[in-house]
Amino acid sequence: MVRELSRLADAEGLPCYLEASGEANRELYRHLGYEVVGTYALKYAHDEPAEPDWPDMVHYYAMVRPARAATK
């Protein structure tokens, strides 16, 4: 789905933006051409710690994939 969206964006000369949670997701999107443009820490109510089952989900990443020339 991400590859198809990227193809459609390229055809229109548009960049893509997404927010990824966790390092594994960040790396997946990097592999697909996205670049990290910002990193943000999640805040939990009353300064509670992160969910113990999801320790790497404490941060999320703003990511952009620049527009590329359309391929045929």
Contact map, one row per residue, 1 for C-alpha under 8 A:
111110000000000000000000000000000000000000000000000000000000000000000000
111111000000000000000000000000000000000000000000000000000000000000000000
111111100000000000000000000000010000000000000000000000000000000000000000
111111110000000000000000000000000000000000000000000000000000000000000000
111111111000000000000000000000000000000000000000000000000000000000000000
011111111100000100000000000000000000000000000000000000000000000000000000
001111111110000000000000000000000000000000000000000000000000000000000100
000111111111000000000000000000000000000000000000000000000000000000000000
000011111111111100000000000000000000000000000000000000000000000000100000
000001111111111000000000000000000000000000000000000000000000000000111100
000000111111110000000000000000000000000000000000000000000000000000001100
000000011111110000000000000000000000000000000000000000000000000000000000
000000001111111000000000000000000000000000000000000000000000000000111100
000000001111111100000000000000000000000000000000000000000000000001110000
000000001100111110000000000000000000000000000000000000000000000111110000
000001001000011111000000000000000000000000000000000000000000000111100000
000000000000001111100000000000000000000000000000000000000000011110000000
000000000000000111110000000000000000000000000000000000000000011100000000
000000000000000011111000000000000000000000000000000000000001111000000000
000000000000000001111100110010000000000000000000000000000001111000000000
000000000000000000111110110000000000000000000000000000001111100000000000
000000000000000000011111110000000000000000000000000000011111100000000000
000000000000000000001111111000000000000000000000000000011000000000000000
000000000000000000000111111100000000000000000000000000000000000000000000
000000000000000000011111111110000000000000000000000000000000000000000000
000000000000000000011111111111000000000000000000000000000000100000000000
000000000000000000000011111111100000000000000000000000000000000000000000
000000000000000000000001111111110000000000000000000000000000000000000000
000000000000000000010000111111111110000000000000000000000000000000000000
000000000000000000000000011111111111000000000000000000000000000000000000
000000000000000000000000001111111100000000000000000000000000000000000000
001000000000000000000000000111111100000000000000000000000000000000000000
000000000000000000000000000011111110000000000000000000000000000010000000
000000000000000000000000000011111111000000000000000000000000001111000000
000000000000000000000000000011001111100000000000000000000000001110000000
000000000000000000000000000001000111111000000000000000000000111100000000
000000000000000000000000000000000011111000000000000000000000111100000000
000000000000000000000000000000000001111100000000000000000000111000000000
000000000000000000000000000000000001111110000000000000000011110000000000
000000000000000000000000000000000000011111000000000000000011110000000000
000000000000000000000000000000000000001111100000000000000111000000000000
000000000000000000000000000000000000000111110000000000000111000000000000
000000000000000000000000000000000000000011111010000000000000000000000000
000000000000000000000000000000000000000001111111110000000000000000000000
000000000000000000000000000000000000000000111111000000000000000000000000
000000000000000000000000000000000000000000011111000000000000000000000000
000000000000000000000000000000000000000000111111100000000000000000000000
000000000000000000000000000000000000000000011111110000000000000000000000
000000000000000000000000000000000000000000010011111000000000000000000000
000000000000000000000000000000000000000000010001111101101100000000000000
000000000000000000000000000000000000000000000000111111100000000000000000
000000000000000000000000000000000000000000000000011111100000000000000000
000000000000000000000000000000000000000000000000001111100000000000000000
000000000000000000000000000000000000000000000000011111111100000000000000
000000000000000000000000000000000000000000000000011111111100000000000000
000000000000000000000110000000000000000000000000000001111110000000000000
000000000000000000001110000000000000000000000000010001111111000000000000
000000000000000000001100000000000000000011000000010001111111000000000000
000000000000000000001100000000000000001111000000000000011111100000000000
000000000000000000111100000000000000001111000000000000001111110000000000
000000000000000000111100010000000001111100000000000000000011111000000000
000000000000000011110000000000000001111100000000000000000001111100000000
000000000000000011110000000000000111110000000000000000000000111110000000
000000000000001111000000000000000111100000000000000000000000011111000000
000000000000001110000000000000001110000000000000000000000000001111100000
000000000000011100000000000000000100000000000000000000000000000111110000
000000001100111100000000000000000000000000000000000000000000000011111000
000000000100111000000000000000000000000000000000000000000000000001111100
000000000110100000000000000000000000000000000000000000000000000000111110
000000100110100000000000000000000000000000000000000000000000000000011111
000000000000000000000000000000000000000000000000000000000000000000001111
000000000000000000000000000000000000000000000000000000000000000000000111
